[in-house]
Every structure is written in structure tokens, then in C-alpha cells.
């Protein structure tokens, strides 16, 4: 069986220039292109991750805005927050900070 016999057994539309050019284009796009499908999938996964991060940060922003509005509305809450968070004190007071000990093996 010679090459020409094997070539003649292939259907005519598979031997056409347009089919071969299209097949070459698809192989190039799937394998060799800078934006191949693997990278497209990775970018889509990263986009999904960034969307979930965005939702998380928007929820946190809303929570912080709510806490800020509460703190600014009440001087007692503002003083409590300053004492707990930033270890602030009134003149003449002593502040003791308790730090838990690390476990020894």
C-alpha cells in the first residue's frame, strides 16, 4: 500500500485546504497561543476568587460602617472602644495588659 493509496482513502473534505487550515488554527489556539484554554480557565478561577473576596470585603465595610456609626453616636461606647482597642487611659490611672503565656513543650 503506497502513500497515494492511503491518501486517496481519506475522505475528500478532510483533505481540503480549509479543513486543514482550520484544524491548524484550532491546534494553535488550544496549545501554542499565549491565551490558550488552560490560561483562560486559570484566569476564570482567579476571577471567581476575586469576586468572593470582593463580597467578603463589602460585608466587612458595611460592618465597620455600622460599628463606626454606633461609636460616634455614644461617648460611652467610644471610651470603651478606645480603652479596649488602643489601651488608652485617663490621667492618673494605671493600665495592666495581661498577655497569655506560651505553652512549653
Rosetta blueprint (number, residue, H / E / L):
1 X L
2 X L
3 X H
4 X H
5 X H
6 X H
7 X H
8 X H
9 X H
10 X L
11 X L
12 X H
13 X H
14 X H
15 X L
16 X L
17 X H
18 X H
19 X H
20 X H
21 X H
22 X H
23 X H
24 X H
25 X H
26 X H
27 X H
28 X H
29 X H
30 X H
31 X H
32 X H
33 X L
34 X L
35 X L
36 X L
37 X H
38 X H
39 X H
40 X H
41 X H
42 X H
43 X H
44 X H
45 X H
46 X H
47 X H
48 X H
49 X H
50 X H
51 X H
52 X H
53 X H
54 X H
55 X H
56 X H
57 X H
58 X H
59 X H
60 X H
61 X H
62 X H
63 X H
64 X H
65 X H
66 X H
67 X H
68 X H
69 X H
70 X H
71 X H
72 X H
73 X H
74 X L
75 X H
76 X H
77 X H
78 X H
79 X H
80 X H
81 X H
82 X H
83 X H
84 X H
85 X H
86 X H
87 X L
88 X L
89 X L
90 X L
91 X L
92 X L
93 X L
94 X L
95 X L
96 X L
97 X L
98 X L
99 X L
100 X L
101 X L
102 X L
103 X L
104 X L
105 X L
